[in-house]
């Protein structure tokens, strides 16, 4: 079988627009698994385009300015697909001070005279949500750097079956 350049080019284009998602254990917290999508150049360019500051293009210096909150939102929405095994106590290892904040709120919300069950609060599962994920990206350089590294490591996704990623075709439309 002779491989035609146009065929190979088509395969490359299709593969770059195909979602490959895999679960990884966060190396600093045993039992905390994050579902991460491979960030192909196509997908990352779409996210970067959404995070681009349109006002920066009109400046005399030209160039591109990326709005970090929008970039974090793009990663939270399109790269991180979920997680499991994260408790409030373990979240403290990523973002110091979270448990104290949780304790303060629990005390404020508890009926007067009712003690807060600290052990129960420590073991409370942190459910995945886009809002929580964005805040983690905003607050933890370590976590966000790890996600970026993993999502761009092609070797980690070589054994993952493909799933059509038509949702990436028009990220811009979904953001309007």
Protein Blocks (a to p, Z undefined) as FASTA:
>chain_A
ZZdfklmmmmmmmmmmcccddddddfklghiacddddddfklmmmmmmmmpcfklmmpmn
gpadddfklmmmmmmmmmmgbdehiafklmmmmmghklmmmmmmmmmmpcghiacdfklm
mmpccdddfklmmmmmmmmmklmmmmmmmmmmmklmmmpccdddfklmmmmlmmZZ
